Amino acid sequence: MHILKEFKNFEDGIKELKKNVPVLTEYLGDESSSDSEVDVINNLLNKIKEDIPTISNPKYPSTYAISVHAREVGFKAKDYVSFGWRVLIDETTNIVTYSFRVTVAKHFSKKSKIESVLTEIGWRAIPSNHTRFRKEENTEKA
């Protein structure tokens, strides 16, 4: 299951993830680190350097994975949690918002706790398949 929430700016989404999903601070930086998009991506790229996702890595496929596109970033952590964000631009108002996503693997021991904490603070759960996050009908409109 994906858990989604839309934010008016990037920093608010990152702050909410850091506060409510502590396992992600290893990848996003702790509460004292910058919440800018550039700094968060730098943190993610530094993590990738530690555990490169390639079949020559003996830990593959239990490695990090990152996908960066102009409108979307996705990151698979080793802790059975993946997360990402998508930039949404309203074509009529040109207002930019960010749709954040958290997905927790079924066998991760903290799955129900993470999902319940996020849904209690307004995140929306949708069925999980890897193509649904990219479809417009699964993002909240402002």
C-alpha positions as CSV (number, residue, x, y, z in Angstrom):
1,M,0.0,0.0,0.0
2,H,1.2,3.5,-0.8
3,I,0.6,6.3,1.6
4,L,0.3,9.7,-0.1
5,K,0.0,13.3,1.0
6,E,0.3,16.6,-0.8
7,F,2.2,19.6,0.5
8,K,2.4,23.2,-0.6
9,N,6.2,23.1,-0.4
10,F,8.9,20.5,-0.4
11,E,10.3,21.4,3.1
12,D,7.0,20.8,4.9
13,G,6.8,17.3,3.3
14,I,10.3,16.4,4.4
15,K,9.8,17.8,7.9
16,E,6.7,15.7,8.3
17,L,8.5,12.6,7.1
18,K,11.4,13.2,9.5
19,K,9.1,13.7,12.4
20,N,6.8,10.7,11.8
21,V,8.9,8.1,10.1
22,P,12.2,8.0,12.1
23,V,13.7,5.2,10.0
24,L,13.9,7.7,7.1
25,T,16.2,10.2,8.9
26,E,19.2,8.1,7.9
27,Y,18.3,9.0,4.3
28,L,16.8,12.5,4.6
29,G,19.1,13.8,7.3
30,D,18.2,14.5,10.9
31,E,15.9,17.3,12.2
32,S,18.9,19.7,12.3
33,S,19.8,19.2,8.7
34,S,18.5,21.2,5.8
35,D,15.2,20.3,4.3
36,S,15.9,21.8,0.8
37,E,15.3,19.6,-2.2
38,V,19.0,19.9,-3.3
39,D,20.3,18.9,0.2
40,V,17.9,15.9,0.5
41,I,18.9,14.6,-3.0
42,N,22.6,15.0,-2.0
43,N,21.9,12.9,1.1
44,L,20.2,10.2,-1.0
45,L,23.1,10.2,-3.5
46,N,25.6,9.9,-0.7
47,K,23.7,6.8,0.6
48,I,23.7,5.3,-2.9
49,K,27.5,5.6,-2.9
50,E,27.6,3.4,0.2
51,D,25.7,0.5,-1.3
52,I,25.5,0.8,-5.1
53,P,22.6,-1.1,-6.7
54,T,24.4,-3.4,-9.1
55,I,24.5,-7.1,-9.6
56,S,28.3,-7.0,-8.8
57,N,27.4,-5.9,-5.3
58,P,27.2,-9.1,-3.1
59,K,24.2,-7.6,-1.2
60,Y,22.2,-7.1,-4.4
61,P,19.1,-6.9,-4.6
62,S,19.1,-5.8,-1.0
63,T,20.7,-2.5,-1.9
64,Y,19.5,1.1,-2.2
65,A,17.8,2.2,-5.4
66,I,17.1,5.7,-6.6
67,S,15.1,7.0,-9.6
68,V,15.3,10.7,-10.4
69,H,13.2,12.3,-13.1
70,A,12.3,15.9,-13.8
71,R,8.9,15.5,-12.0
72,E,9.5,12.6,-9.7
73,V,12.1,11.1,-7.3
74,G,11.9,7.6,-5.8
75,F,14.2,6.0,-3.3
76,K,14.2,2.4,-2.0
77,A,15.9,2.0,1.4
78,K,17.3,-1.2,2.8
79,D,14.9,-0.9,5.7
80,Y,12.0,-2.2,3.5
81,V,10.7,1.4,3.2
82,S,10.6,3.3,-0.1
83,F,9.5,6.9,-0.4
84,G,9.5,9.6,-3.0
85,W,7.9,12.8,-4.2
86,R,6.3,14.1,-7.3
87,V,6.1,17.7,-8.4
88,L,2.6,18.7,-9.4
89,I,1.8,21.8,-11.4
90,D,-1.8,23.1,-11.6
91,E,-2.1,24.0,-15.3
92,T,-4.7,26.7,-14.6
93,T,-3.0,28.5,-11.7
94,N,0.6,27.4,-12.2
95,I,0.8,26.6,-8.5
96,V,3.4,24.0,-7.6
97,T,2.7,21.4,-4.9
98,Y,4.5,18.2,-3.9
99,S,2.9,14.8,-3.5
100,F,5.0,12.6,-1.2
101,R,4.7,8.8,-1.1
102,V,5.7,6.2,1.5
103,T,5.5,2.5,0.8
104,V,6.4,-0.1,3.5
105,A,7.1,-3.7,2.5
106,K,4.7,-6.3,3.9
107,H,7.3,-8.1,6.0
108,F,8.8,-5.0,7.7
109,S,8.1,-5.2,11.4
110,K,7.2,-1.5,11.7
111,K,4.7,-1.5,8.7
112,S,1.5,-1.1,10.7
113,K,2.9,1.5,13.0
114,I,4.3,3.7,10.1
115,E,1.0,3.4,8.1
116,S,-1.2,4.1,11.1
117,V,0.9,7.2,12.2
118,L,0.7,8.6,8.7
119,T,-3.0,8.0,8.1
120,E,-3.8,9.6,11.5
121,I,-2.1,12.8,10.4
122,G,-3.9,13.0,7.0
123,W,-1.9,10.8,4.6
124,R,-4.1,8.8,2.2
125,A,-3.7,5.1,1.6
126,I,-4.0,3.7,-1.9
127,P,-3.5,0.1,-3.2
128,S,0.0,-0.6,-4.1
129,N,1.3,-1.5,-7.5
130,H,4.3,0.2,-8.9
131,T,2.6,2.1,-11.7
132,R,-0.2,3.8,-9.7
133,F,2.0,6.5,-8.1
134,R,2.6,7.9,-11.5
135,K,-1.0,8.2,-12.6
136,E,-2.7,11.6,-12.1
137,E,-5.9,10.2,-10.6
138,N,-3.9,9.1,-7.5
139,T,-2.6,12.5,-6.5
140,E,-4.6,15.0,-4.5
141,K,-5.7,18.2,-6.1
142,A,-5.3,21.5,-4.2
